[in-house]
Amino acid sequence: MATMKLKELTAYSVAVELSAFVWKIVNAWDWFNKKTLGSQWVEATDSISANIAERFGRFHKKDKVKFYYNARATVYESINWKDKASERKLISEKENNFISDHLDKLPKEINNLISLTMKNLKY
């Protein structure tokens, strides 16, 4: 566990790619859509990788796991915003599928990180 590197984690790289993709989409929207849905969606997707990264600054196992839990919860918030963007026809079917594929991968990857942390750290 001590030799893990942030940028080598699948969960982190998937989350970073997702947030860049969502940012690019939302950045092209008009002001109203950016203000109402877009800013919250960008914040949620950015928060996934940020919480995974913040885990690396924590010492105790419970602190580390807490940030993984936060990242996982934010995945589900991001699903909510993606669904709203799709329902409101703000994203294409192709964009929706790309985003959904990334969001589907993340809970399992984050759960793996939680399991590894719980198994390999004493405190």
C-alpha positions as CSV (number, residue, x, y, z in Angstrom):
1,M,0.0,0.0,0.0
2,A,2.8,2.4,0.8
3,T,4.2,2.2,-2.7
4,M,0.9,3.1,-4.4
5,K,1.2,6.1,-6.7
6,L,-1.8,8.3,-7.3
7,K,-1.5,8.6,-11.1
8,E,-1.1,4.8,-11.4
9,L,-4.5,4.2,-9.8
10,T,-7.2,3.2,-12.3
11,A,-9.9,4.9,-10.3
12,Y,-7.9,8.2,-10.3
13,S,-7.2,8.1,-14.1
14,V,-10.8,7.2,-15.0
15,A,-12.0,10.0,-12.7
16,V,-9.6,12.6,-14.2
17,E,-10.6,11.6,-17.8
18,L,-14.2,11.8,-16.9
19,S,-13.9,15.3,-15.3
20,A,-12.0,16.6,-18.3
21,F,-14.7,15.3,-20.6
22,V,-17.6,16.7,-18.6
23,W,-15.8,20.1,-18.3
24,K,-15.4,20.3,-22.1
25,I,-19.1,19.6,-22.6
26,V,-20.4,22.0,-20.0
27,N,-18.0,24.7,-21.0
28,A,-19.8,24.9,-24.4
29,W,-23.2,25.3,-22.9
30,D,-25.1,28.6,-22.6
31,W,-25.0,30.6,-19.4
32,F,-28.3,29.3,-17.9
33,N,-27.4,25.6,-18.3
34,K,-23.9,26.2,-17.0
35,K,-25.2,28.0,-14.0
36,T,-28.0,25.7,-13.0
37,L,-26.8,22.2,-13.9
38,G,-23.4,22.5,-15.3
39,S,-21.5,24.0,-12.3
40,Q,-22.9,21.3,-10.0
41,W,-22.0,18.5,-12.4
42,V,-18.5,19.8,-13.0
43,E,-18.0,20.2,-9.2
44,A,-19.2,16.6,-8.6
45,T,-17.0,15.0,-11.3
46,D,-14.0,17.1,-10.2
47,S,-14.6,16.0,-6.7
48,I,-14.2,12.3,-7.5
49,S,-10.5,12.5,-8.4
50,A,-9.9,15.2,-5.7
51,N,-11.2,12.9,-3.0
52,I,-9.0,10.0,-4.2
53,A,-6.0,12.4,-4.3
54,E,-6.8,13.8,-0.8
55,R,-6.6,10.3,0.6
56,F,-2.8,10.4,-0.1
57,G,-2.4,13.3,2.4
58,R,-4.0,11.3,5.2
59,F,-2.2,9.2,7.8
60,H,-4.8,7.0,9.5
61,K,-6.7,4.2,7.8
62,K,-10.1,5.6,8.8
63,D,-9.2,9.0,7.3
64,K,-7.9,7.4,4.0
65,V,-11.1,5.3,3.7
66,K,-13.3,8.2,4.4
67,F,-12.0,10.0,1.3
68,Y,-12.6,6.9,-0.8
69,Y,-16.2,6.8,0.5
70,N,-16.6,10.5,-0.4
71,A,-15.3,9.8,-3.9
72,R,-17.7,6.8,-4.3
73,A,-20.7,8.9,-3.1
74,T,-19.8,11.6,-5.6
75,V,-19.9,9.1,-8.4
76,Y,-23.6,8.7,-7.6
77,E,-24.1,12.4,-7.5
78,S,-22.4,12.7,-10.9
79,I,-24.8,10.0,-12.3
80,N,-27.7,12.2,-11.1
81,W,-26.3,15.2,-13.0
82,K,-25.6,13.1,-16.1
83,D,-29.1,11.8,-16.1
84,K,-30.5,15.3,-15.9
85,A,-28.3,16.5,-18.7
86,S,-29.4,13.6,-20.8
87,E,-33.1,14.2,-20.0
88,R,-32.8,17.9,-20.9
89,K,-31.0,17.0,-24.2
90,L,-27.8,18.8,-23.2
91,I,-25.6,15.8,-24.1
92,S,-25.7,13.5,-27.0
93,E,-26.3,9.7,-26.8
94,K,-22.6,9.1,-27.6
95,E,-21.5,11.5,-24.8
96,N,-24.0,9.9,-22.4
97,N,-22.6,6.4,-23.2
98,F,-19.0,7.6,-22.7
99,I,-19.8,9.2,-19.4
100,S,-21.9,6.2,-18.3
101,D,-19.1,3.8,-19.1
102,H,-16.7,5.8,-16.9
103,L,-19.2,6.2,-14.0
104,D,-20.0,2.5,-14.1
105,K,-16.3,1.6,-13.6
106,L,-15.6,3.9,-10.7
107,P,-17.6,2.3,-7.8
108,K,-15.9,-1.1,-8.3
109,E,-12.4,0.5,-8.6
110,I,-13.0,2.7,-5.5
111,N,-14.3,-0.4,-3.6
112,N,-11.1,-2.2,-4.5
113,L,-9.1,0.7,-3.0
114,I,-11.2,0.6,0.2
115,S,-10.7,-3.1,0.5
116,L,-6.9,-2.8,0.0
117,T,-6.7,0.0,2.5
118,M,-8.7,-1.9,5.1
119,K,-6.7,-5.1,4.6
120,N,-3.2,-3.6,4.4
121,L,-3.1,-0.8,7.0
122,K,-3.1,-1.4,10.7
123,Y,-4.4,2.0,11.8
